[in-house]
Amino acid sequence: MDENQALKKNRRGTEYIEANGGITAKRCSGCGQMMELEHFSNLKAGLGGTRSKCRPCLVEYGKKYNKKRPEYTKRYYEKNGERVRERARESYASRNGR
């Protein structure tokens, strides 16, 4: 760590590195590693505007969750498939300016 960086904790206990008045890195609540903010997905309400778990931990969590509930996921998609696809199309279009 540089002299202008400081290791801090928020009131919930999450460790983060602050430099020049901004958060540059934080500890993942899933794997416990200290990582730069670019390794976390965005979330306005989160510390540094990011989620508490890094992207690889979120992927792993999603796989475990979906493996635990395959019947529910399958039934939901069969029942709401067109709505899910339409939402995905709208999201893609808004991100890509179409």
Secondary structure by P-SEA (a helix, b strand, c coil): ccccccccccccbbbbbbccccccccccccccccccccccccccccccccccccaaaaaaaaaaaaaacaaaaaaaaaacaaaaaaaaaaaaaaaacc
